[in-house]
Amino acid sequence: MQTSFFSKVMASAVLSAGLLAAGAASAGTYVLDVSSGAASFNQSFAANSSFSDDYLFSIGAGTIGDPTGNVIAGTVRVGSSKLDNVSFSAISFFKVNGDGSHTTISTTIDGHDFFPLSSLVAGNYGFNLTGATSLANKAGSYGGNLTLEVSPVPEPATYGMLLGGLGLVGAMARRKKASQA
């Protein structure tokens, strides 16, 4: 499945290059490596230009230390200190389906901190940043990062201690009830 995913990314990159050559708005597809739990991204644009950039990433078994690939939380953040003459018209987060199509999970325009992600399972995901340079005759740029955190998986001993503690509390309650009678 990974080969198929990356071949589709390459096909999208070739299409984006064709759009650039034709003088259309800047469009790019970039693959982020989130194996360490975080990835950074940034782009620069010429004056009087617009952009639509896709950032793709995969969560798989063993990603960032979780054997199941399940992610409890994550955030995509475009740093306000990293914005220069850029305004976003749409920001969307999506899941990449097996056939290469996208299923939109959420969309926003407001703010620089977006997509507090939760309960992602192993699979292919991405987000799209669409916008333009704000001031005429001035270049623009943006930068940000994607962070993912795995859910802590309790050790079997933790469950044993919990059950043992509940048993002791129950025994004490029963003893107290017997002594009152």
N, C-alpha and C positions, 0 to 999 in steps of 0.2 A: 504494500500500500504506500510505503514511503517513496518508492521509486516513482509511482504514478503521481503522487503529490508534487514532487520536485520537478517532474517533467512538465506538469501543468504550470508550475511557477516559471519555468524557463520559457514556455510558450507565451505566457503572459508578458514576460520581460521583452521577448521579441516583438510582440504586438505593441508594447509601450514604446519601444525604440522606433517602430514604424510611425507611430503617432507623432513623436518628436520630430522625426525627419520631415513629416508633412506640415509642420508648423503649428500643430495643435497644442493644447494646453499640456504642461508637463505632467507626465504620468509615470509612476515607477512602481515596481514590485520588489520588495526586499524581504529576505528571510532572516529572522532573528533566532539566534541560538540561546535558548533559555535553560540549558542543562545546568547552569550554575544557579538558577533561580532568578536571574535578572539579565536584561539586555538593554543597551542604549541605542538610540537612533537620532539622526539629524539630517536635515536637508537645507540647501541654499538655492535661491531662485533669482533669476534676473529681474530687473525692474519691469513693471507692468505685465506680470505673468500670473497665471493661475496654476494650480496643482491638484492632483488626486493621487495620493500615494497609498499603496497597500503594504502592510507589514504582516507577514505570515510567520507563525510559529507552531511547533508541534509539542504536545505533551504526551509522553509515552511511558510505558513501564520503566521504572528506574529514573525518571526525570527528577532532578533535584532531590534525590535520596528517597523518594517514596516508591516502593516496589510496585504499587498498583497504578501509579501515574495520576492518582486523584489529587486535585489541588483544592485547598480549602478557601484560599483568598488570593487576590491579586489586584494590582492597580496599574493602569496605564496613566502616566503623568507627563504632560508636556510642560516643562518648567517655564514659568513666567519670566525668569531671568534669561532663558534661552530663546525667547521670542524677539524677533527684530523685523518690524514692518510686515507682519503676517496676520491675517485674520482668517479664522476657520468658518466655513459656511456649513459644514456637516462633519461629524465624527461618528463613525459607526463601528460596532464590534460584531463579528460574525463567526460562525462555525463553517468550515469547509467540508462539504459533503463528499461522499465517495466518488461521485461523478464529476467533481470539480466545481459544482455550483455552490453558492453561498446561501446560508440561512442567517438572516440578520437577527441578532440577539438583543441589541439595544442601539439607540441613536441619540445623540445629544449635540448641542451647539455651545452650550454654556460651560464656562469654566475651563481650567487647565488640568484639573484632576478629574479624570473620568474613568468609567468602567471599574467600579469596585467589583471585581469578578468574584463569584463564589461557586463552589461545588462543580468545578470543571472536571470532567473525566478525560481519560486518555483520548486524544484525537487531534485534529488539525484545526487551528483557529487563526484569526487575523483581525486587524482593525484598519480602517480607511480614514485618512485625513484629507479633507477637501477644503480648498480655500484659495486665497489670492494675496498678492502683495497689497498692502493697505495704501501706501502713498505712491503717487505717480513718480516715475523717474528715480526710484530708489529700490535697490535690491532687498531681498528679505531672506529670513532663515528661521528655522525652528529646531528644537532639540528636546528630547525627553527620554523616559525609560519605562520599561515594563518590568514589574516585579511579581513573582509568584511565591506563595508559601504553601507548604504541604501541611495536611492535617496531622497532628501528632497521633501516633498509633500506640495505645497503652500496651505495656508489656504484660504477658500472662500473669506474672506475679502481682501486678497491680490489681487485677480482678480477684485473685485469691485473697489479697489483703482486704479488699472491699467486702467480700463475702464473709470472711472471718470476723471483721469488725461488726457487721450487721448481726451475725450470730451471737457475738458477745453482748451487744445491746439488747437483743431479744431475751437472752438468758438472764440478764440483770433485771429486765422489766418483769419477767416471770417470777424471779426470786422475790422481788419487791412485792408483787401481788400476793404471793404465797405467805409472806411474813405479815402482811396486813390482815389476812383472813384468820 
